[in-house]
Amino acid sequence: MRFWARMVEPLHPACFSMVMATGILALAAQMQAMPLLALGLTYLNLAVFAILIAMSVARAIWFRHAVAADLRDFHRAPGFFTTVAVLPSPAISF
């Protein structure tokens, strides 16, 4: 538990931009007729997405105060928009 708590607490709200970027690269690879690269990036995208969802839920449960502080901080709060923007990303990849 202590290991996971150390990994989850400092999670930045904008971490889902990794999923957005990987999805964009997968779509670009598909458009450039590189289906194996596109498929590999899509599976990487799904794995990162699942891990980040699990970490974000754990952070919201274990560290409510940190999430609330992020929502009040005008430097970190816009990072939550990446969470909303990335939700349809895994579906688009297929």
Buried (B, 14 or more C-beta within 10 A) or exposed (E): EEEEEEEBBEBEBBBBBBBBBBBEBBBEBBEEEBEEBBBEBBEBBBEBBEEBBEBBEBBBEBBEEBBEEBEEEEEBBEBBEBBEEBEEBBEEBE
